[in-house]
Amino acid sequence: MKLIEECTNQFNDLMNRFRNGCDSVEEAGQWNKEEYGEMDVYYTSLLVNVALRMVCADGIISKKEVDYLNLTFDFGLSVEEAHALTEGVKDQTDEEFGEAFREDVKLLDSVNPKLAGVLKKMVTLIEYIVIDSDNDINEAELEAAKKLAELLK
């Protein structure tokens, strides 16, 4: 099995664990659903945002990247649809994204540190999946991954 397939499978396993953990946190009354909505949806949205930022980092959205985005998140996007989604991501500056990302991870860590650790692992896997998906590792993608790694500290 190729590394990218292993990473995708591992991501999906972690995502299932993460969603179950979110359900447990909500059942225990530790998550403010009125303010943030469903916990798993809130953090899935964050992960999709991370993936889209990685996909558009080099300015090129390849079919293979979209294929792995679809496989990772169980989407059915075309390249054109993925491109349209990245337009919204591009509107957010690195600083705005970084601040929001840190706050979201901090919130999760305050609610459940174990789930925050799982989320961080999933972000790292997204980096590998996107970078390896089109067999074209370039400086822009590596820089985006480096910025994400800094945010995870």
C-alpha positions as MATLAB code, in Angstrom:
seq = 'MKLIEECTNQFNDLMNRFRNGCDSVEEAGQWNKEEYGEMDVYYTSLLVNVALRMVCADGIISKKEVDYLNLTFDFGLSVEEAHALTEGVKDQTDEEFGEAFREDVKLLDSVNPKLAGVLKKMVTLIEYIVIDSDNDINEAELEAAKKLAELLK';
ca = [
       0.000    0.000    0.000;
       1.294    3.452   -0.896;
       2.016    5.990    1.844;
      -0.791    8.264    0.700;
      -3.315    5.435    0.942;
      -2.043    4.565    4.431;
      -2.359    8.225    5.460;
      -5.880    8.434    4.035;
      -6.939    5.260    5.843;
      -5.372    6.474    9.071;
      -7.114    9.837    8.677;
     -10.482    8.132    8.210;
      -9.905    5.932   11.287;
      -8.962    8.980   13.361;
     -11.951   10.904   12.019;
     -14.295    8.135   13.175;
     -12.675    8.172   16.631;
     -12.845   11.970   16.678;
     -16.547   12.017   15.814;
     -17.296    9.442   18.516;
     -15.308   11.533   20.988;
     -17.254   14.640   19.986;
     -20.509   12.804   20.625;
     -19.284   11.790   24.091;
     -18.238   15.361   24.913;
     -21.618   16.681   23.807;
     -23.471   14.020   25.808;
     -21.464   15.015   28.886;
     -22.566   18.636   28.387;
     -18.991   19.866   27.859;
     -19.627   21.528   24.486;
     -21.715   24.649   23.935;
     -23.867   23.548   20.997;
     -25.898   26.757   21.070;
     -22.782   28.836   20.482;
     -20.753   26.533   18.219;
     -23.211   24.032   16.753;
     -22.476   20.325   16.500;
     -18.913   19.701   17.660;
     -17.963   17.242   14.925;
     -19.344   19.569   12.230;
     -17.464   22.518   13.723;
     -14.125   20.720   13.611;
     -14.762   18.935   10.323;
     -15.242   22.385    8.819;
     -11.860   23.388   10.235;
     -10.215   20.291    8.731;
     -11.797   20.927    5.333;
     -10.534   24.508    5.495;
      -7.022   23.196    6.228;
      -7.234   20.765    3.305;
      -8.471   23.427    0.906;
      -5.691   25.815    1.977;
      -3.164   23.073    1.294;
      -4.725   22.174   -2.065;
      -4.628   25.752   -3.336;
      -1.220   26.622   -1.815;
       0.601   26.186   -5.111;
      -2.103   27.874   -7.182;
      -2.878   24.628   -9.017;
      -5.724   22.298   -8.120;
      -5.060   18.938   -9.714;
      -7.568   16.164  -10.324;
      -5.522   13.863   -8.084;
      -5.667   16.384   -5.242;
      -9.430   16.595   -5.622;
      -9.678   12.802   -5.793;
      -7.894   12.497   -2.452;
      -9.906   15.369   -0.980;
     -13.033   13.439   -1.978;
     -11.665   10.196   -0.533;
     -10.540   11.849    2.700;
     -13.784   13.697    3.414;
     -16.237   11.493    1.501;
     -17.025   14.310   -0.929;
     -17.966   14.110   -4.585;
     -16.361   17.321   -5.832;
     -15.242   18.027   -9.354;
     -12.073   20.049   -9.939;
     -14.258   23.041  -10.800;
     -16.257   22.728   -7.585;
     -13.057   22.391   -5.528;
     -11.684   25.462   -7.266;
     -14.827   27.418   -6.349;
     -14.501   26.324   -2.707;
     -10.895   27.466   -2.548;
     -11.927   30.980   -3.572;
     -13.476   31.467   -0.142;
     -10.358   30.090    1.524;
      -8.137   32.498   -0.385;
     -10.114   35.446    1.016;
      -8.783   34.666    4.495;
      -5.225   35.866    5.107;
      -2.638   33.554    6.653;
      -2.765   35.685    9.799;
      -6.568   35.487   10.038;
      -6.499   31.757    9.437;
      -3.691   31.237   11.941;
      -5.464   33.201   14.660;
      -8.769   31.376   14.120;
      -7.017   27.995   13.907;
      -5.117   28.556   17.166;
      -8.311   29.646   18.928;
     -10.219   26.590   17.674;
      -7.468   24.206   18.796;
      -7.205   26.021   22.145;
     -10.972   25.675   22.619;
     -10.825   21.960   21.864;
      -7.847   21.483   24.167;
      -9.775   23.166   26.995;
     -12.736   20.853   26.424;
     -10.864   17.609   25.744;
      -7.058   17.522   25.369;
      -7.144   13.984   23.958;
      -9.420   15.064   21.100;
      -7.166   18.069   20.482;
      -4.287   15.629   20.025;
      -6.330   13.595   17.539;
      -7.213   16.766   15.628;
      -3.533   17.712   15.400;
      -2.688   14.252   14.026;
      -5.418   14.633   11.410;
      -4.040   18.021   10.340;
      -0.595   16.470    9.914;
      -2.097   13.655    7.840;
      -3.887   16.187    5.628;
      -0.520   17.796    4.940;
       0.940   14.466    3.806;
      -2.113   13.534    1.763;
      -2.258   16.808   -0.179;
       1.488   17.074   -0.730;
       1.769   13.474   -1.931;
      -1.484   13.325   -3.911;
      -0.307   14.820   -7.190;
       3.301   13.570   -7.102;
       4.423   17.185   -7.445;
       5.947   18.381   -4.205;
       6.682   22.057   -4.555;
       7.922   24.876   -2.371;
       4.493   26.489   -1.908;
       2.974   23.295   -0.513;
       5.961   22.723    1.744;
       5.690   26.295    3.023;
       1.965   25.836    3.730;
       2.744   22.620    5.625;
       5.470   24.399    7.591;
       3.018   27.152    8.598;
       0.495   24.548    9.724;
       3.155   22.722   11.733;
       3.963   25.983   13.505;
       0.291   26.449   14.358;
       0.168   22.985   15.906;
       2.865   23.776   18.468;
];
